[in-house]
């Protein structure tokens, strides 16, 4: 029975993965998954999976009731119904849970994303407890039933108390066997993701929602490659400041745009907290492409070329289309830095482009 349940559960999980893979582009652009995530699990609506349900035949013998009543009387104050009963099933949506690790696996397979090769030497040490053997002593919760009864059988065979016609095994204290474990340290690479977003007046709610969706999927993939990740958030208009995640995606600002202010703050954060020879650093910038002046754009190019690009594993610039943004900054970066392998540029005209943008950013496994 247990084996059958395990088999059914595994089959169901494969069905869930198949449905998620089939509709991955829709999930990436709709935000359904983001609103249903827990600690390490994501709840996913799967309307195409039929839920088992009971169906009742016609009652030929009448029902059982209490109290007086006549045909056509109201039930609990309800009005008499009209028309015949239908036999078509209603629509059902099943909420299935999937781990973020499984979600990252689906994302990687669907977009053909290669595994990332860490560069930084910074490691955290995780202690892993692995059951590696059998001991004669241990807590009752770790008792190994199969090995215990095997020892009891051996003892009864040796002492001649085993009766094949009446095979009864009663373990004694000396027969008990327990699982034993060994602790080992596992070094794991560390990484930091630094998000920069323009929150000037030309970046509206839809543009920020696109950034929020893309950041979720970027996080999901990078966390599958690194066991320890820190995330920092920088917003800017004419002035940059560091904020928490919630503020990053909800802030509504106005005014001009000075991109160099964000680059300088990012450089300061990296210098103070994340030495490039120890950390794997990923810098993602999102903007609608407007900058205050050509002079500030030249300053940005200088900061990137001579300072930031020497520190990061990857610099990704995503340009979200806005009716108020000129989009010129994308062209400036492409003209000045297109030959640099650590620079990836991507245009994100709408939510449907999120999937392609992530493939642009992470498709080379850096």
C-alpha positions in Angstrom: 0.0 0.0 0.0 2.8 2.4 0.9 4.7 1.7 -2.3 1.5 2.3 -4.3 1.0 5.6 -2.6 4.6 6.6 -3.2 4.2 5.7 -6.9 1.0 7.7 -7.2 2.6 10.7 -5.5 5.6 10.6 -7.7 3.4 10.3 -10.8 1.3 13.3 -9.6 4.4 15.4 -9.1 5.5 14.6 -12.6 2.1 15.7 -13.9 2.5 19.0 -11.9 5.9 19.6 -13.3 4.6 19.0 -16.8 1.8 21.4 -16.4 4.1 24.1 -15.0 6.6 23.5 -17.9 3.8 23.8 -20.4 2.5 27.1 -19.0 5.8 28.5 -17.8 5.6 31.6 -20.0 2.2 32.4 -18.6 3.3 32.0 -15.0 6.4 34.2 -15.6 4.3 37.0 -16.9 1.2 36.8 -14.6 2.7 36.8 -11.2 0.4 34.0 -9.9 3.4 32.1 -8.4 4.9 35.1 -6.7 1.7 35.8 -4.8 1.5 32.2 -3.6 5.1 31.5 -2.3 6.0 30.4 1.2 9.4 29.7 2.7 10.6 27.2 0.2 7.4 26.2 -1.5 5.3 27.8 -4.2 1.6 27.2 -4.6 0.6 26.9 -8.2 -3.0 26.9 -9.7 -3.4 24.1 -12.2 -6.9 24.4 -13.8 -6.2 21.5 -16.3 -5.9 18.8 -13.7 -9.3 17.2 -12.9 -10.0 16.8 -9.2 -11.6 13.4 -8.2 -15.1 13.9 -7.0 -18.2 11.8 -6.0 -21.1 11.4 -8.3 -24.5 10.2 -7.1 -27.0 8.3 -9.1 -30.7 9.1 -9.2 -32.5 8.4 -5.9 -35.2 5.9 -6.8 -36.5 5.2 -3.3 -37.1 8.7 -2.0 -35.2 10.5 0.7 -35.3 10.8 4.5 -36.5 14.0 6.1 -37.9 15.4 9.3 -41.0 17.5 10.0 -44.0 18.4 8.0 -43.8 19.6 4.5 -45.4 19.7 1.1 -44.1 19.6 -2.4 -42.8 23.1 -3.4 -42.1 24.3 0.1 -39.0 26.5 0.5 -35.9 25.0 2.0 -34.0 27.2 4.5 -35.7 30.3 3.0 -34.6 29.5 -0.6 -36.8 30.2 -3.5 -38.1 27.2 -5.5 -35.7 26.4 -8.3 -36.4 26.4 -12.0 -35.2 24.0 -14.7 -33.7 20.6 -14.7 -30.5 19.6 -12.9 -27.4 19.6 -15.0 -24.9 16.8 -15.4 -21.9 18.7 -16.7 -18.9 19.1 -14.4 -18.0 22.6 -13.2 -14.5 24.1 -13.6 -12.0 23.1 -10.9 -8.6 24.6 -10.0 -6.2 22.5 -8.0 -3.6 24.3 -5.9 -0.4 22.2 -6.1 2.8 22.9 -4.2 6.2 22.7 -5.8 9.6 23.6 -4.2 11.7 26.5 -5.4 14.4 24.1 -6.3 12.0 22.2 -8.6 10.8 25.5 -10.1 14.4 26.4 -10.8 15.0 23.1 -12.4 12.0 23.6 -14.7 13.2 27.1 -15.6 16.7 25.9 -16.4 15.5 23.1 -18.6 12.9 25.2 -20.4 15.4 28.1 -21.1 18.4 25.8 -21.6 20.3 27.7 -18.9 23.7 26.3 -18.1 24.8 25.8 -14.5 26.8 28.7 -13.1 30.4 28.4 -12.4 31.2 30.4 -9.2 34.3 32.6 -9.3 34.6 34.0 -5.8 36.4 32.2 -3.1 34.0 33.2 -0.3 32.4 30.1 1.3 30.1 29.5 4.1 30.4 26.2 5.9 27.3 24.1 6.4 27.2 21.1 8.7 25.4 18.1 7.2 24.3 15.1 9.2 24.2 12.0 7.1 23.1 8.5 8.3 26.1 6.3 7.4 25.9 3.2 9.6 24.3 1.1 12.4 25.0 1.3 16.1 23.9 -0.7 19.2 22.8 2.3 21.1 20.7 5.3 20.2 17.4 7.1 20.7 14.2 5.1 20.2 13.2 7.3 17.2 16.2 6.1 15.3 15.7 2.4 15.8 16.3 0.4 12.7 13.4 -2.0 12.6 14.6 -4.3 9.9 18.1 -4.7 11.4 16.6 -5.2 14.9 14.4 -8.0 13.8 17.2 -9.6 11.8 19.3 -9.6 15.0 16.4 -11.2 16.9 16.1 -13.9 14.3 19.8 -14.6 14.4 19.7 -14.9 18.2 16.7 -17.3 18.1 18.3 -19.5 15.4 21.5 -19.8 17.5 19.7 -20.6 20.7 17.2 -23.0 19.0 14.2 -21.0 20.1 13.0 -20.2 16.6 10.0 -22.3 15.5 9.4 -22.2 11.7 5.8 -23.4 12.1 5.1 -20.5 14.5 7.5 -17.7 13.4 7.3 -15.2 16.3 10.2 -12.7 16.7 10.4 -10.8 20.0 13.4 -8.5 20.0 15.3 -8.2 23.2 17.5 -5.3 24.3 20.6 -6.8 22.9 18.9 -7.1 19.5 18.2 -3.4 19.1 20.0 -1.6 16.3 19.9 2.2 15.6 20.8 4.4 12.7 24.0 6.3 13.3 25.2 9.5 11.6 28.3 11.3 10.8 28.6 15.1 10.6 30.6 16.7 7.8 31.3 20.2 6.8 30.2 21.3 3.3 31.8 24.5 1.9 29.3 26.4 -0.3 29.9 29.3 -2.6 28.4 32.7 -1.7 26.9 35.3 -4.0 25.3 38.7 -3.8 22.6 40.1 -6.1 22.5 43.9 -6.4 19.4 45.3 -8.0 19.2 48.9 -9.3 16.0 50.4 -10.5 15.1 53.8 -11.8 12.0 55.1 -9.9 11.7 58.5 -11.6 8.4 59.7 -12.9 8.6 57.9 -16.2 8.7 54.5 -14.5 5.0 53.6 -13.9 3.3 50.7 -12.0 3.4 48.3 -14.9 7.1 48.8 -15.5 7.8 48.1 -11.8 5.7 45.0 -11.9 7.7 43.7 -14.9 10.9 44.3 -12.9 9.3 42.5 -9.8 8.4 39.4 -11.9 11.8 39.2 -13.6 13.6 39.7 -10.3 11.7 36.7 -8.8 12.8 34.4 -11.6 16.4 35.6 -11.5 16.4 35.0 -7.7 15.0 31.5 -8.2 17.7 30.5 -10.7 20.6 32.0 -8.8 19.5 30.4 -5.5 19.6 27.0 -7.3 23.3 27.6 -8.1 24.4 29.2 -4.8 23.4 27.9 -1.3 24.0 31.3 0.3 22.8 34.5 -1.4 22.5 38.1 -0.2 20.3 40.6 -2.0 20.6 44.4 -1.9 18.3 46.9 -3.5 19.1 50.4 -4.8 16.6 52.9 -6.2 17.3 56.2 -7.8 15.9 59.2 -9.5 18.3 62.1 -9.3 19.6 60.7 -6.0 20.3 57.0 -5.1 19.5 55.3 -1.9 19.5 51.7 -0.6 16.1 50.2 0.5 14.5 46.9 1.5 12.8 44.6 -1.0 9.2 45.9 -0.3 10.2 49.5 -0.7 12.1 48.7 -3.9 9.0 47.4 -5.7 6.5 49.8 -4.2 8.2 53.2 -4.2 6.6 55.9 -6.4 8.9 58.8 -7.1 9.1 61.6 -9.6 11.7 64.0 -10.9 14.8 63.6 -13.0 17.1 60.7 -13.5 20.8 60.6 -12.6 22.0 57.0 -13.2 25.6 57.7 -12.1 24.3 58.2 -8.5 23.1 54.6 -8.4 26.4 53.3 -9.8 28.4 55.1 -7.2 26.2 53.7 -4.4 26.6 50.2 -5.8 30.3 50.6 -5.9 30.3 51.8 -2.3 28.2 48.7 -1.2 30.5 46.3 -3.0 33.7 47.9 -1.6 32.5 47.9 2.0 30.9 44.5 2.1 31.7 42.2 -0.8 35.4 41.9 -1.8 35.3 40.8 -5.5 38.0 38.1 -5.0 35.7 36.4 -2.4 32.2 37.0 -3.6 30.2 36.2 -6.7 28.6 39.5 -7.6 25.6 40.0 -9.9 24.5 43.5 -10.8 21.0 43.9 -12.4 19.9 47.3 -13.5 16.4 48.2 -14.7 15.4 51.5 -16.3 13.3 52.9 -19.1 16.4 54.4 -20.7 16.2 58.0 -19.8 19.2 59.8 -18.2 19.6 63.4 -17.2 22.3 64.3 -19.6 24.8 63.0 -22.1 27.5 64.1 -19.6 26.1 61.8 -16.9 25.9 59.0 -19.3 29.6 59.4 -20.1 30.2 59.3 -16.3 28.2 56.1 -16.1 30.3 54.4 -18.9 33.5 55.4 -17.1 32.3 54.0 -13.7 31.3 50.7 -15.4 34.3 50.3 -17.6 37.0 51.1 -15.1 35.5 50.1 -11.8 32.3 48.1 -11.6 32.9 45.6 -14.4 36.2 44.7 -12.7 34.3 43.7 -9.6 31.2 41.8 -10.8 30.6 38.4 -12.4 27.9 39.8 -14.6 26.3 43.2 -15.3 22.8 43.0 -16.8 20.9 46.0 -18.0 17.2 45.5 -18.7 15.3 48.3 -20.4 11.6 48.3 -19.7 9.6 50.1 -22.3 7.7 53.2 -21.2 5.7 55.7 -23.2 7.6 58.5 -21.4 11.1 57.0 -21.7 13.4 57.7 -24.6 15.3 54.4 -24.4 18.6 56.1 -25.3 20.7 54.6 -22.4 20.4 51.1 -24.0 21.9 52.4 -27.2 24.7 54.2 -25.3 25.7 51.1 -23.4 25.5 49.0 -26.6 27.8 51.4 -28.4 30.4 51.6 -25.7 30.4 48.2 -24.0 29.0 45.7 -26.5 32.4 43.9 -26.8 32.5 43.1 -23.0 31.5 39.5 -22.2 30.5 40.5 -18.7 27.8 42.9 -20.0 24.4 41.7 -21.1 21.7 44.1 -22.5 18.1 43.2 -22.9 15.0 45.1 -24.0 11.8 44.2 -22.1 8.9 45.8 -24.0 6.2 43.9 -22.0 5.5 41.0 -19.7 5.7 38.5 -22.5 9.4 39.4 -23.0 10.4 38.4 -19.5 11.2 34.8 -20.5 13.5 35.9 -23.3 15.2 38.6 -21.2 16.1 36.0 -18.5 17.6 33.8 -21.1 19.6 36.8 -22.4 20.9 37.5 -18.9 21.7 34.0 -17.6 22.1 32.0 -20.8 25.9 31.8 -20.6 26.3 30.5 -17.1 28.5 33.2 -15.7 
